Every structure is written in structure tokens, then in C-alpha cells.
């Protein structure tokens, strides 16, 4: 096998999100959260399969939130006031990590865009349009803006017969 015949490592969306979570979590533990999160975003965006770019691009804020909350919850367990320590830790971690969060998310989006993210969005729109056949594509006139409910739509149905029958 030559170098061109070898398959490159490609992760699914779940694998990329797991990788991002692990890198972010380890960065939070060793008190280097921002650069670790950005490095995880870059690695996830580069290693994910092109068909899974859309789920990977939208999850970095959620992953950052989950990893930070988990680490701060663990750090606050031994404190005198766990709730106060947790609240202060979350506030500090989220406020100091916000620029890294925005930067890492934007970098992941910037890497995913030329790799085929617009095609994924287009495919999603086509799939959603195909699944909802009853929804009209465009309104024909502005006069049909209100479509009333069919007769008896909100009236309860009575099944069976009454005791008097």
C-alpha cells in the first residue's frame, strides 16, 4: 500500500462530538479550557465525515456547556456551600470561556464550510420539504393568509352509546 491508498481517519458525528467533549473536559481539568476547546473544535471539524458536518458544527456550544458544568459540579462537591461554589464557578468559567467558545465555534464553521457544509444544509432542506407534502411551498395570494379550522375541529367526539339507548 502506498500513502495515497491508505484510508484517512474519519469520525462520525457522534465520534467527533465525543472527541470534542473529551478534549474540552481534559482542558477544563488541567485549567487550560479555552485553547483545549478550540483545538478540539479544529480536530473534530477536520476528522468528521463530510456527511456529518452539520451535526458536528452545531454542537460545540452544548459540549462546552456540558463539560464546564460537569467539571464545576465535581469541583464544588467538597465545598462548604456547594450551590454557591457551583454558581460562582459556572459564572467564572462561562464568562472567561465565552471568547474561546465563540472563536472555536466560528473556526469549526470556517473549516466545515469548504468541506461541504452548504451541501449538508441543502440536503436537509430537501429532506424536510419531501417529508411535509401537505405544507404549500408558497402562498398564492395575500388574501389567503388565514385558513380557518374545519367544522367540528375542536368539538369533542363521543364514542359508543349513552346509557339511555
URMO-V846572 format. One record per helix or strand. SS is the DSSP state (hx for helix, st for strand). FROM is the first residue (numbers start at 0). TO is the last residue. If there is no record, write none. Layout:
SS_FROM_TO / SS_FROM_TO
//
This chain:
st_10_10 / hx_12_28 / hx_32_46 / st_47_47 / hx_49_74 / hx_81_130 / hx_141_144
//
